[in-house]
Amino acid sequence: MRCLSIFLLLIGLHGSSGYSISLSRSSFVKRGLASVSLVLVPELAGAEPGKLEGVYSDPNHPKGYRSITTSASKLTIEGSDTSKTSKTWELTGSLGEGDAIVIDFSPKGGPKNLPGKFVGDGIVFPDGNKWPKVS
């Protein structure tokens, strides 16, 4: 949305600057569609969902694991709290601005919208817990 807002702002400012602009209708539409594509495809706008993908450990569950995959602005976490051979669970979440994420822990009895942030080599949560990325 930020790119679309900037695009609209620039068009508005340009129109009020006293200069005339001669854009054909097709040129205007092409430029508008290019800006909209940046909003609809986060990878083109600079978001890096792929850097979140991988396997993480959790100090609160040292024998467990968390495996994160991303798709557009969504993320899926498969994991176990005890070992790779025990029963697994799956959580969903979303990618936010910058390195922010939000995870729905309600299937495990936790909060529905827990924020987190990818910082350096792992994901940090508000309670101070950090999931280090192991691969």
LOTI-978275 format. One record per residue (C-alpha): residue in three letters; x, y, z; residue number from 1; chain. Coordinates in pm, 1 decimal. Example, Ala and Ser with C-alpha at 12.3 -4.5 7.8 and 13.67 -1.06 7.14 Angstrom:
rest->ALA x->1230.0 y->-450.0 z->780.0 nr->1 kette->A .
rest->SER x->1367.0 y->-106.0 z->714.0 nr->2 kette->A .
This chain:
rest->MET x->0.0 y->0.0 z->0.0 nr->1 kette->A .
rest->ARG x->293.0 y->231.0 z->65.4 nr->2 kette->A .
rest->CYS x->394.8 y->229.5 z->-304.5 nr->3 kette->A .
rest->LEU x->41.0 y->303.1 z->-419.1 nr->4 kette->A .
rest->SER x->15.2 y->589.6 z->-170.0 nr->5 kette->A .
rest->ILE x->344.1 y->737.3 z->-289.8 nr->6 kette->A .
rest->PHE x->234.3 y->701.6 z->-652.4 nr->7 kette->A .
rest->LEU x->-92.9 y->880.2 z->-586.3 nr->8 kette->A .
rest->LEU x->83.9 y->1149.7 z->-384.7 nr->9 kette->A .
rest->LEU x->331.7 y->1215.1 z->-665.9 nr->10 kette->A .
rest->ILE x->55.2 y->1240.8 z->-922.6 nr->11 kette->A .
rest->GLY x->-132.5 y->1481.2 z->-695.8 nr->12 kette->A .
rest->LEU x->176.0 y->1692.8 z->-628.2 nr->13 kette->A .
rest->HIS x->273.3 y->1697.9 z->-992.9 nr->14 kette->A .
rest->GLY x->-71.2 y->1816.2 z->-1092.3 nr->15 kette->A .
rest->SER x->-56.9 y->2099.0 z->-837.5 nr->16 kette->A .
rest->SER x->297.2 y->2211.0 z->-919.3 nr->17 kette->A .
rest->GLY x->191.7 y->2441.7 z->-1199.6 nr->18 kette->A .
rest->TYR x->359.4 y->2228.6 z->-1464.7 nr->19 kette->A .
rest->SER x->153.1 y->2057.1 z->-1724.2 nr->20 kette->A .
rest->ILE x->202.2 y->1691.9 z->-1792.4 nr->21 kette->A .
rest->SER x->103.5 y->1519.0 z->-2109.1 nr->22 kette->A .
rest->LEU x->42.5 y->1154.1 z->-2039.2 nr->23 kette->A .
rest->SER x->-159.2 y->949.1 z->-2277.1 nr->24 kette->A .
rest->ARG x->-433.5 y->741.9 z->-2122.1 nr->25 kette->A .
rest->SER x->-242.5 y->419.8 z->-2198.9 nr->26 kette->A .
rest->SER x->78.1 y->559.1 z->-2046.2 nr->27 kette->A .
rest->PHE x->-108.9 y->661.4 z->-1732.9 nr->28 kette->A .
rest->VAL x->-269.5 y->316.0 z->-1704.8 nr->29 kette->A .
rest->LYS x->65.5 y->138.6 z->-1759.0 nr->30 kette->A .
rest->ARG x->232.5 y->346.2 z->-1488.3 nr->31 kette->A .
rest->GLY x->-59.2 y->289.4 z->-1254.2 nr->32 kette->A .
rest->LEU x->-54.1 y->-87.1 z->-1312.0 nr->33 kette->A .
rest->ALA x->320.8 y->-96.2 z->-1250.3 nr->34 kette->A .
rest->SER x->269.7 y->75.9 z->-915.2 nr->35 kette->A .
rest->VAL x->-16.5 y->-153.8 z->-820.6 nr->36 kette->A .
rest->SER x->199.0 y->-458.2 z->-899.5 nr->37 kette->A .
rest->LEU x->446.6 y->-340.2 z->-635.3 nr->38 kette->A .
rest->VAL x->166.1 y->-340.9 z->-381.8 nr->39 kette->A .
rest->LEU x->30.1 y->-679.4 z->-483.3 nr->40 kette->A .
rest->VAL x->367.7 y->-857.0 z->-511.1 nr->41 kette->A .
rest->PRO x->563.3 y->-788.5 z->-189.0 nr->42 kette->A .
rest->GLU x->881.9 y->-943.2 z->-326.3 nr->43 kette->A .
rest->LEU x->903.8 y->-665.5 z->-585.3 nr->44 kette->A .
rest->ALA x->843.9 y->-396.7 z->-324.6 nr->45 kette->A .
rest->GLY x->1145.9 y->-505.6 z->-121.0 nr->46 kette->A .
rest->ALA x->990.1 y->-745.5 z->129.9 nr->47 kette->A .
rest->GLU x->1199.7 y->-1055.7 z->190.8 nr->48 kette->A .
rest->PRO x->969.5 y->-1336.7 z->304.4 nr->49 kette->A .
rest->GLY x->1227.1 y->-1598.6 z->197.9 nr->50 kette->A .
rest->LYS x->1476.4 y->-1495.3 z->464.9 nr->51 kette->A .
rest->LEU x->1232.1 y->-1618.5 z->730.0 nr->52 kette->A .
rest->GLU x->1214.7 y->-1965.1 z->577.5 nr->53 kette->A .
rest->GLY x->1411.2 y->-2231.5 z->758.6 nr->54 kette->A .
rest->VAL x->1433.1 y->-2436.6 z->1075.2 nr->55 kette->A .
rest->TYR x->1447.5 y->-2271.7 z->1416.8 nr->56 kette->A .
rest->SER x->1509.5 y->-2392.3 z->1769.3 nr->57 kette->A .
rest->ASP x->1320.4 y->-2272.1 z->2076.8 nr->58 kette->A .
rest->PRO x->1507.3 y->-2240.9 z->2409.3 nr->59 kette->A .
rest->ASN x->1178.3 y->-2313.4 z->2589.9 nr->60 kette->A .
rest->HIS x->1154.7 y->-2648.0 z->2405.2 nr->61 kette->A .
rest->PRO x->1517.6 y->-2756.0 z->2344.3 nr->62 kette->A .
rest->LYS x->1424.0 y->-3096.3 z->2197.4 nr->63 kette->A .
rest->GLY x->1169.7 y->-2945.7 z->1957.4 nr->64 kette->A .
rest->TYR x->1189.2 y->-2756.1 z->1631.4 nr->65 kette->A .
rest->ARG x->999.6 y->-2495.5 z->1427.6 nr->66 kette->A .
rest->SER x->1004.0 y->-2507.2 z->1046.9 nr->67 kette->A .
rest->ILE x->882.9 y->-2190.7 z->872.0 nr->68 kette->A .
rest->THR x->768.0 y->-2160.6 z->511.7 nr->69 kette->A .
rest->THR x->628.4 y->-1848.6 z->346.4 nr->70 kette->A .
rest->SER x->389.7 y->-1781.1 z->60.8 nr->71 kette->A .
rest->ALA x->327.0 y->-1420.8 z->-45.7 nr->72 kette->A .
rest->SER x->235.7 y->-1244.7 z->281.5 nr->73 kette->A .
rest->LYS x->151.7 y->-1560.7 z->479.5 nr->74 kette->A .
rest->LEU x->367.2 y->-1793.3 z->682.2 nr->75 kette->A .
rest->THR x->321.4 y->-2148.8 z->806.4 nr->76 kette->A .
rest->ILE x->504.8 y->-2296.0 z->1102.8 nr->77 kette->A .
rest->GLU x->526.0 y->-2670.8 z->1151.1 nr->78 kette->A .
rest->GLY x->683.7 y->-2789.4 z->1470.4 nr->79 kette->A .
rest->SER x->708.5 y->-3008.9 z->1771.4 nr->80 kette->A .
rest->ASP x->791.8 y->-2926.4 z->2130.9 nr->81 kette->A .
rest->THR x->962.6 y->-3257.2 z->2209.1 nr->82 kette->A .
rest->SER x->1133.7 y->-3409.0 z->1903.3 nr->83 kette->A .
rest->LYS x->1120.7 y->-3448.5 z->1526.5 nr->84 kette->A .
rest->THR x->958.3 y->-3790.2 z->1566.3 nr->85 kette->A .
rest->SER x->677.4 y->-3684.5 z->1802.1 nr->86 kette->A .
rest->LYS x->336.7 y->-3538.5 z->1713.9 nr->87 kette->A .
rest->THR x->366.1 y->-3215.1 z->1520.4 nr->88 kette->A .
rest->TRP x->149.1 y->-2905.2 z->1518.7 nr->89 kette->A .
rest->GLU x->93.3 y->-2633.3 z->1259.3 nr->90 kette->A .
rest->LEU x->50.5 y->-2259.5 z->1310.4 nr->91 kette->A .
rest->THR x->-23.1 y->-1984.4 z->1060.3 nr->92 kette->A .
rest->GLY x->70.6 y->-1620.8 z->1053.6 nr->93 kette->A .
rest->SER x->137.3 y->-1320.1 z->838.5 nr->94 kette->A .
rest->LEU x->428.5 y->-1104.8 z->731.7 nr->95 kette->A .
rest->GLY x->412.8 y->-743.8 z->845.3 nr->96 kette->A .
rest->GLU x->608.9 y->-429.0 z->770.0 nr->97 kette->A .
rest->GLY x->984.4 y->-476.1 z->748.5 nr->98 kette->A .
rest->ASP x->1089.1 y->-777.9 z->952.3 nr->99 kette->A .
rest->ALA x->768.8 y->-798.6 z->1159.8 nr->100 kette->A .
rest->ILE x->550.4 y->-1109.1 z->1172.1 nr->101 kette->A .
rest->VAL x->230.2 y->-1206.8 z->1352.2 nr->102 kette->A .
rest->ILE x->165.5 y->-1569.7 z->1452.9 nr->103 kette->A .
rest->ASP x->-160.1 y->-1735.0 z->1559.4 nr->104 kette->A .
rest->PHE x->-63.4 y->-1955.6 z->1855.9 nr->105 kette->A .
rest->SER x->-427.7 y->-2033.5 z->1947.4 nr->106 kette->A .
rest->PRO x->-407.5 y->-2394.6 z->1815.6 nr->107 kette->A .
rest->LYS x->-147.8 y->-2450.5 z->2091.1 nr->108 kette->A .
rest->GLY x->-348.1 y->-2261.7 z->2353.6 nr->109 kette->A .
rest->GLY x->-157.7 y->-1936.0 z->2311.6 nr->110 kette->A .
rest->PRO x->-248.1 y->-1588.9 z->2185.6 nr->111 kette->A .
rest->LYS x->-414.4 y->-1547.4 z->1846.8 nr->112 kette->A .
rest->ASN x->-198.0 y->-1258.9 z->1723.2 nr->113 kette->A .
rest->LEU x->147.8 y->-1278.2 z->1879.0 nr->114 kette->A .
rest->PRO x->389.8 y->-1032.0 z->1719.1 nr->115 kette->A .
rest->GLY x->748.7 y->-1125.8 z->1647.5 nr->116 kette->A .
rest->LYS x->1040.4 y->-977.3 z->1459.9 nr->117 kette->A .
rest->PHE x->1320.6 y->-1130.2 z->1256.6 nr->118 kette->A .
rest->VAL x->1639.1 y->-988.4 z->1407.4 nr->119 kette->A .
rest->GLY x->1980.6 y->-1097.4 z->1280.4 nr->120 kette->A .
rest->ASP x->1982.0 y->-1473.9 z->1321.8 nr->121 kette->A .
rest->GLY x->1637.8 y->-1545.4 z->1463.2 nr->122 kette->A .
rest->ILE x->1288.2 y->-1440.2 z->1562.1 nr->123 kette->A .
rest->VAL x->1237.9 y->-1239.0 z->1882.0 nr->124 kette->A .
rest->PHE x->906.0 y->-1225.0 z->2069.2 nr->125 kette->A .
rest->PRO x->775.8 y->-962.8 z->2317.3 nr->126 kette->A .
rest->ASP x->847.5 y->-1187.0 z->2619.0 nr->127 kette->A .
rest->GLY x->1216.8 y->-1194.4 z->2522.2 nr->128 kette->A .
rest->ASN x->1209.8 y->-1549.4 z->2383.4 nr->129 kette->A .
rest->LYS x->1421.3 y->-1585.9 z->2070.1 nr->130 kette->A .
rest->TRP x->1402.9 y->-1866.7 z->1817.5 nr->131 kette->A .
rest->PRO x->1752.5 y->-1893.0 z->1667.3 nr->132 kette->A .
rest->LYS x->1762.1 y->-2001.9 z->1303.0 nr->133 kette->A .
rest->VAL x->1954.3 y->-2329.4 z->1274.1 nr->134 kette->A .
rest->SER x->1919.9 y->-2394.1 z->899.7 nr->135 kette->A .
